[in-house]
């Protein structure tokens, strides 16, 4: 009985930790998106670059999370992994566009990054 209680407690802690990681990571992603958008609005290359860095760091964290703990469907897991791979690539392209002062291209790429976010949320939340 004690072993069963211990196993349940450890499972609960692991699930809570994964959920906390997801929540914290999504909050970081939101912060990064806001900072990039603010950078565009106020012509601040520094804000855009910091926002991209925040997004890249949070994407790296998300890639380490076992998404099967909150996505029961294997098809959704694969779709989510593809989207996060796309997000990583899109962030690299966005960063290069900013570095090259190609702001029109950069805003298009920011739209692609936003589309990656919405696509993932659509898959996970069933919008």
N, C-alpha and C positions, 0 to 999 in steps of 0.2 A: 504494500500500500504506500509506504514511504517513497519507494522508487517511482511509482506511478505519479505521485504528487510532485516529486522532483522533476520528472520528465515533463509534466504539464507546465510547471513553472518555467523551466528552461525554454520550452517552446513558446510560451507567452512572451518571455523576455526577448527572444530572437525575433519574433513577429513584431513586437513593439519597436525594436531597434531598426528593423528594416523599414517599417512605416515612418519612423522618425527620420531616417536617412532620406526616404523619398520626399517627405514633406519639406525637410530642410533643403534638399537639392532643388526641388521645384521653386522654393522661395528664392534661392540663389539665381535660378534661371530667370525668374520674374524680375529680379533686381537688375540683372545683366541686360535684359530686353529694355527695361525702362531707361537704363543709363545710355544705351546705344541711341534710343529714340530721342532722349534729351540732348545728346551730342549733335544729332542731326538738326534738331530744332534751334539750338543755340550756336551752331557752327563751331562746335568744340571737338576737334579731332581727338584730343586727349580723353574726353568722356566716351567717345565711340570706342576707342582702343581699350579703355578700362572695362567697358561693358562687354566687349568681345572676349577679353581675358576672363572675366567672371563667367561668361557662358561656356567657354572652353573648359574651365576648371570644373564647373558643375556637370558638364557633359561627361568629363572623365570620371567623376564620382558616380554618376548614373550608370555608366558602363560597367562598373564593378558590382552593382546591386543585382542580386538574384531576383529578376522580375517575375519569376514563377511563383513567388510568395504572394503576389497580389494580382497576377494575371493567370487565371486557371486554364485558359485556352492556348494550346501550343501554336496555333496559327497567329494569334495576337502577339505572342512572344516574339515570333520571327519578324512580324511586321514592325513591332516596336524596335527590335534590333536594327532592322534596315533603316528606319527613320532616324535613329540616333547616329548611325553611320553617315547618313546623308547630312545630318546636322553638323557633324564634325567637318565634313568636306565643305559645306556651305559657309561655315565660319572662317575657314582658311581663305576661301575666295573673297569673302567680305573684308577680311583683314588686309589682303593684298590690294584690293580696290581702294581702301582708305589710305594705305601706305603710298599708293600711286596717285593720290588726289583725284581719283575717278569717282566723284561723289554721286553722279547719276547712276552709274553701274552699282555703286555701293548701296544705294537705296533699293535698287531692284533685288540685290542679294539679301538685304535686310528683310524684304518681303518674302523671299524664299525661306529664310530662317524662321520667320513667323509662321509660314505655311507648314514647315516641319513640326513646329510646336502644336499647331491646330490639328494636323494629321494624326499625331500621337494621341492627343486628347480625344479626338474622334474615335480612334481605335479603342482606347482604354475605357472611355466613358460611354461609348455607344451613342454619340450625338447623332 
